Amino acid sequence: EVYIYALDLGQHVTGGAPGAKGIPAIDEKIAAVLGTEAANVAVTDMAVYPETRNAFISVMRGSEPVLIRVDGAGEIVVISLDEVPYSRIRLPNRPDENTDMLLKGGRSMPIPNYPSNQATDYPLSLFGVQTITDLAYTGGRLYAAGLSNEEFASKLRSITYPFTEVDEGTSVEIWHAPHDQFETRSPIYTFVPYDIDDEPHLIASYLCTPLVKFPVSSLKPGADVRGETIAEFGSGNRPLDMIVYQKNGQDFLLMSNNRHGVMKIPTKGFGMAQELTGLVPDGDTAGVAFETIGAMEGVEQLDLLDPDHALVLIRHSEQAALNLEAVELP
């Protein structure tokens, strides 16, 4: 079964010194706190609690999930999940162990979906866990992206919170320009809520790296919805994380990914952006403009720390340790 858990962190949210201190080699320090080696720990996500600016980092120690808090004094605290009240909700139609990615010419590639069957070989290792790929809360609802076991596999689910029910989800289809085809079996990897011309949207990115907009009003239970692809940022690339921020009175997206560097994307043209409908050859870009931020090379996860800074998890080279750093928003 696949569940989403909501944790009532209580005093754990406010118990640390304000802020989040930068920590070099935080993966090694987390591993030491857990009594293991960094090679046995996988950092999966990070979020900053806005009121205290403490960082909450989720990791996997083998197959065991662990939640870490890092405060402004640099203290690393393991939050005991056995002692935290929670609610949960089960997602229907969970995907099988593998989902076939359908390629041009009738070819297919089986992609592992769960942590227990993750591939180590490239390109299969590029895909990561696909059951739930990202979450975002807006307008009193939790939106969850991932896959189902249906033929139209890519899903966006809208869930009321506090948890009462989960709908069957909206099947989402996109035009994948480097593949020159519509796709229904590739999941959203990261997304953010954002209003375009005063209408709530979800802005999403997929493998290889299309940027797609979905009006929230279109995400009805059981519906099949085609998102509007407004940019292509380069093939062979997996988006990792995305935030919205303001600079000099303008809104931007900042997106980390595993191959092409952190991308700064102005949002002011989203409403008028021309939809991509044709082939964009492998490696080329098209649509909405973006800027690659060289100083942020190696960022894996990021979140807003304050109006002027992001908190990032970053490797300064491929084999380097993972650092926790505060960086100025570009």
N, C-alpha and C positions, 0 to 999 in steps of 0.2 A: 504494500500500500504506500501511497505518497500523501503526506500530510504537510500542511503549513501550521506552524506553531506561533502563537503570540505570547511573549514572555512578559510577566509583570515584574519588572526589575526593582521596583520600590526604591529602597535606600541605595541600591547599587548605582542608580542613575546620578545621585547627588552626593555620594559619599567621598568622592575624590577631590583633590585640589583642582581649582578651575584651570581650564586650558588643557593642552596636550603637548607635552614636551617631546621634541625630536629625539629619537633614539637610533643610533647606528646599529646595524646588525640586529634588528629587532627579532628576526626569525630565530637567530641563535639564542637570544635572551628568553624568548617565549619557550623555546625547546628546553632550555635549562630549567625554567620554572616548572615545566611539565615532566622533568626527569628523563629527557630523551635527547636525541640529536636533531639538528635542523633538517636533515634529510628525511626524517620521519614526520615532519610537520608541514602541512600545506595550508597556507593562508588563503581563505576563500573570499572574504569581503571585509569592508570597513565602513563604519558610519560614525559621524560626529554628532553628539547630542547637542543641539544648538544652545540650550540654556547654560550648560557647564563647559561646553567645548571639549569634553572628554571624548576620547576615541574608543569605540567598541569594535573589536576585531574578532571575526569568526575564523576558526582554524579547524582542521581535521588532524587529529593525532591517530594515525592509522585510519580505522573506520569510526573513530569516536569523535563526535563534534564537541568543540570547546569554545567558550565565549570568554574573551579577554577584555579588561578595561585598562586603558592607559590614561593617567591623569596629568595635570600640569606640573607635578613634581617628578614625572617620569616613572611613577610606580606602576608595575605590571601586576594586575590582580586577576586571578582566575575566578570567575563567577560560577559557583556550584549550581549546575542546572537541576540537581536533585532537590534543591531547596527553594527554587523559584516557582511561584504559581504560574500556571499557563492555561491557555485554551488552545484548541486545535480544530482543524477542519480537514476532512479527507477530500482529495481531488478525485473526481470520477474519471473513468476511462484512462487510467495510467498507461503510459507507453510500454511496449514490449522491451526486452533486453536491448534490441537494436532497432533502429529505424532506417530503412533504405532511403538514401538520398538519390533522387532520380536525376540523371544527367542527360545531356543531349544524345540523340542517336539510340535511345532505348537502354542505355547503360545505367547501372545503379551501383551504389557503394553503401554497404551496411555500416552504420555509425552507432557505436555503443552509447547507451543512454544513462547508465547508472554509475555511481562511484565504484562499485564492486567490479565492473567490467570495463573500466577505462583503458583505452589503447595507449601504448607507449610509442608506437611507430608514427612518424610523420608520413602522410598527412592526417591520419586518423586522430592523432593526439591533439590536433588543432581544435577539435570540436568541443571537448569538455563535457560536463554533465548537462543533459538536455531535458531532464524531467521538469525542473523549474530553473529557468535561466536568469530571471530578474523579477523584482517586486517593486511596486511604487504605490504610495497611499495618496489619494487626492479625492476631495469631494465626499468624504465619508465612506469611501470604498477602497479596498485593496485590489490592485490589478496585478495579476500573475501571468508571466509569459512562460511558454515551454511547449512541450509536445503532448499529444494524446495517442491513443492506439487506433484512431480513425484514419481512413484513407486521406482525408484533408487534415493532416496531423498537426500543423502549427496552430497554436491556440493562444488567445488572450482571455483570461477569466476575470470576471468582476465579482468581488466578494464583499458582502456587507461586513462592517466591523462596529461593535463586537460581533463575533462570528455567529451567524444563525443558519446560513445556507450558502451553498456555492452553486452557481448556475452551470449549465453544460458547456459554457464558453462560446466564444466567437471564433470561428475558423478564419484565419487571416492569410491572404494570398498577396504576393508582391511580384513586380517585374524585376528580375535579376539580370541587370544589363550585361555583366561579363559572360553570363551563361546564355544570354539571348533567349530567355524563356520566362514564363510565369512559374512560380514555385509555391507549393503548398506544404512542403515537408521540411523546410528549413526554419528553425525557430528564431524569434527575436533573441538577441544576446544581451542588449542593454537598451533601456528606454527611460524617458523622463516625461512627466506631465508638463505641458506648456500651452498657453493660450495664443492662438493665431487669430488676429483681428477679432479679439474678444470671444472667440469660440474655443472651448477646451479641446485640446488634442493630446495624443501621445506621440512623441517623436522617438522613433526606434531605429536601431541599427542591427544589421545582420552580418553574417559571415561574408566576407569578400568586397567591399564594405558598403552596401547601399544604405542611404538614409531615407527613411520613409515616414510619412505623417498619416495618422489615423484620427479622424474626428471621434471624440468620445461618444457622441450621439449615435454613431453608427455601430457601436459595439453591443449589439443585442444578442441575448442568449439564442443559440442555435443558428445564428446568421452566418453567411459566408461573405466576408468583406475583403475587398481589394484595396490595400493601402496605396498611397500615391508616392512613388519613388521620385525624390527631388534631387538626389545627388548620388554619385558613385565615387568612392574615395580610394579605390585600389583593391585588386584581387589578392587572394592568398593570405588574407588578413582577418584576424578575429577581434572585434571590438570587446573591450573589457569593462569599461565603466564610463559614466557620462554624468555631468552636472550642468546646471544653468547658473550663470552669474551675470552681474552687471559691471560695466567698466565705462567710465565717461558718459553715463546716461544711456548706454546701449546694452542690449542683451546678447549674450553669447552662449553657445554650448562649448564645453571642453570635454573631449572624448579621448580616453586612453585606448590603446590597442596593442597587439603583440608584435607588429611589424613595421608600421609606417610612422611611428612617433605620435605624440599627443597633438590633437587637431583642435584648433580654435575656429569655431564656426559662427559667423554672424547670423542672427535669426531674422533680421529686419526684412529679408527678401522671401521668407518662407511662404507668405500668403500669395505672392505673385509668381513663385517659382514654377517653371515649366516642367511638366512631368516627363521623365525619361521613359521612352517606349521602344528604343532600338538597342542595337549592340554597342557596348563600350568595350573595345578590345582589352584583353588581359593586361593589367598594369596601368591602363589609362584612367583618368578621372574625368568627371563631367558633372554638370548641374551646379548646385549651390557652391559658392567659393569657400575655401578654407585656407588656414595658415598652419603650417607645421611649426611647433614650438620646440626648437632644438634644445633649449635649456631643460626641458622636461623629458628628455629621452630616457626611457626605462621605467616610466610610471606604470604601475599595474592597477592600483586602486586609488581613488581620490574622492574627497568630499569637501564641502565648504567648511572652513574653520571660522572665518569672520568675513566681513565685506571685502577685505583686501587680500586674503590669503586662502589657499587650499591646503589641506593636509593630504599628503600622498604617501603611498608605499611604493618605493622606487629601488631599482637595481641600476647601478651606474655602469655595469658591464654584465654580459650574459652570465658569467660565473660568480658575480659578486653577491655578497650578502644583501638581504632586503632591509632597507632603511625606512624609518618613519621620519618624515621631514615636513616642515611648514614652508611653503613656497609662495611667492607673490603671484597673484593672478595676472596673467598676461594681458 
